[in-house]
Amino acid sequence: MAYVITDGYLSLNGVDVSASCKGMTPNQAMAALDATTMGLAATTIFEPGLKSFGLSVSLLADNTDNELDEDVYTLWDGRTKFAIAWRRSKTDAISATNPEWQFTGFIGTWTGGGSVGSLAPMELTLVNSSALVRDVTP
């Protein structure tokens, strides 16, 4: 079933940053390992390899003291691994139709900027350093 995200949830290091979040894009991948051997009729054969995943996040920058920019800088500067959780609806309970995805990760890239007359963006790429958990338990 298709749905419209209107109140998504994003937690970084146990801090709910949903109010600053514009969008989230999970990125999952699996390495394709070449298992080709002689006599396979000129066909390349692949086997599934290691999984990797992360989360690309678009936020509105907030440079207020003790707020988002300072929190993100502290995590990035300290090379900190931290808890990351997201789901499509903050108000609906965690369930099979509103799973919460969780992992421990770190900030791989952090970009910002902006232009005259626009809201300042903050883009994060969060990289995994643990297994990805799909929690459906309220």
N, C-alpha and C positions, 0 to 999 in steps of 0.2 A: 504494500500500500504506500502510495506517495504521501509525503507530509511536508508541511512548511515549518521551518524552524523560526520560532518567534521568541523563545525564552531558553536558549541553550545554556548549558552549564559547563564551566571550565574552572578547574582548581589547579593552581601551581603551588607546590610546596605547602599544601593545606590551606591556601588562601583563595577564596572565591573571587575570581577576576571577571566573572560573567558580565558585569555592568560595563566593562571596558572592551569586551570582545565583539568584533564585527563578523568573524567567521573562523571556522576550523576545517581543515582538510586532512584527514588521516591518510598516511602513505604506507601501504604494506607492499612488500616485495619478497620474492623467493628467488634465490640464485638458481640458474639453470646450468647444471653441470654436464659437460659433454661426456657421454658414455659411449661414443661411437667406436666400434671396433671393425676389423676387417670382415668382409662378406655381408654387409648390411644393405646391399643394393644401392649404394651411393646415397643413403639417407642418414642425416645426422640424428642421433638419438640423444635425448637429454633426460636426466634424472633430477628430481627436486633436491635442492641443496638447503643451505641455511636461510632462515627467514630474517628479515629486518623490517623495521617499521619506525614510524615517527609521526609527528603531528605538526602541520604548518598552521600557524595561528596569526590572525590579523587583529590587532588591537588598536584602540585610540590611545595615543601616548598621554601620560599624566605625569608631569614633573613636579607635582606637589610634594612637599617634604613628607617622607615616610609613606609614599604611595608607590604606584606601579613601577615607574622608571627606576626608583631607588631599589625596590625589591628585585627587579630583573637584573640590574647592574650587579647587585650583591651576589646573586646566584651565578651569573656569568663570570664575574671577576674571580670568584672563589672556586671556579671549576666544579661547582656543586652538583651532585646527583640528588634529585628530589622527586617527590611523588607528583604524578600528573594524572588527572581524571577528567573525563568529559562525557557528556550525554546530550541528546537532542532536546530534552525538556527538563528544565530545572524544577518546575512545579509538580510534574507527574512523578510518582514513585518509580524507583528502579524496578524494572520488570523485563520480561521477555520482549515486550514491545518498546521498552525504553531502557536498553542496557546501558550500563556505565562501563566505559573502557578505562582501564587503569594500567599504568606502568611506571617504573622508575626510569628517569632519563636526565638529560642535561641539555643546555642550550647550545645547539650546533652553530646556528647563525642568528644574528640579531641585527636588523636594519631598521632605519627610521628615515626621517627627513620631512618632506612636506613642501608646500608651495604657498605663495600668497593667496589668502582667501580660502584655504582648505584646512581641514582638521589634520593635525599631525598624526601620521600612522606609526605603528610599531609592528614590525613583522618578526616573528620568531619561528625558527625551525627547531623542534624538540626531537632529540635523538634517543632511541631506546638504550638502556643498559640493564634491562631485565626482561622477563617474559611479559607478553601482553595478556591481560586478564579481561574477560567479558563477564562482568558481574550482572546477574539478573535477580539477585536476592534483595528484596526491599529492606 
